[in-house]
Amino acid sequence: MLSHLLGISPMILWHGFCAAPTSVTSLITEERREGVALFRMNAFGDTAHLYANQEEPAFAARFCEMYANQEQRHD
């Protein structure tokens, strides 16, 4: 849905963006031409609401950063 609203390829979102399961993404609309609204993304994957309640965001959809532990997912 974001790629459609923002007018960008979904491949960019699939390969370069990662949002935590409980994160917040904010969009706004701008009317640059009369009667034509365009979407802009203000925030993507914001987890400030979790930190405000001393909660850690989930690690889902992310990969471990080192290969030292063979038990963790690497690909």
C-alpha positions in Angstrom: 0.0 0.0 0.0 2.8 2.4 0.8 4.5 1.9 -2.6 1.2 2.7 -4.3 0.4 5.8 -2.2 4.0 7.1 -2.5 4.4 6.2 -6.2 7.6 4.2 -5.7 8.5 0.6 -6.6 7.6 -1.9 -3.9 11.0 -3.4 -4.4 12.6 -0.4 -2.7 10.3 -1.0 0.3 10.8 -4.7 0.4 14.6 -4.6 0.2 15.5 -1.4 2.0 13.0 -0.8 4.8 12.2 -2.8 7.9 9.5 -1.8 10.4 9.0 -3.4 13.8 5.6 -5.2 14.2 4.3 -2.5 16.6 5.8 0.5 14.9 4.0 3.5 13.5 4.2 4.9 10.0 2.8 8.4 9.3 1.7 9.8 6.0 0.4 13.3 5.2 -1.3 14.6 2.1 -0.4 17.7 0.2 -2.6 19.4 -2.5 0.1 20.7 -4.9 -2.5 21.2 -7.7 -6.1 22.0 -7.1 -8.0 18.8 -6.5 -4.9 16.5 -6.7 -3.6 15.1 -3.4 -0.1 13.6 -3.1 1.1 11.5 -0.2 4.3 12.1 1.7 5.8 9.9 4.5 6.6 11.8 7.7 7.8 8.8 9.7 8.4 5.1 9.0 8.8 2.4 11.6 8.7 4.8 14.6 8.9 3.0 18.0 9.0 6.1 20.3 5.7 5.0 21.9 7.4 1.8 23.1 10.4 3.5 24.6 8.1 6.0 26.3 6.7 3.0 28.2 10.1 1.3 28.8 9.3 -1.4 26.2 11.9 -2.8 23.8 10.7 -3.1 20.1 10.5 -6.7 18.8 13.5 -8.0 16.9 11.2 -9.5 14.2 12.1 -9.0 10.5 15.7 -8.1 11.4 18.8 -10.3 11.2 21.6 -10.8 13.7 24.6 -8.6 13.1 27.4 -11.1 13.7 28.0 -14.7 12.6 29.6 -15.7 15.9 26.5 -17.4 17.1 25.4 -20.3 14.8 22.1 -20.6 16.6 20.8 -17.3 15.2 19.3 -16.6 11.8 21.7 -15.3 9.3 19.8 -15.2 6.0 
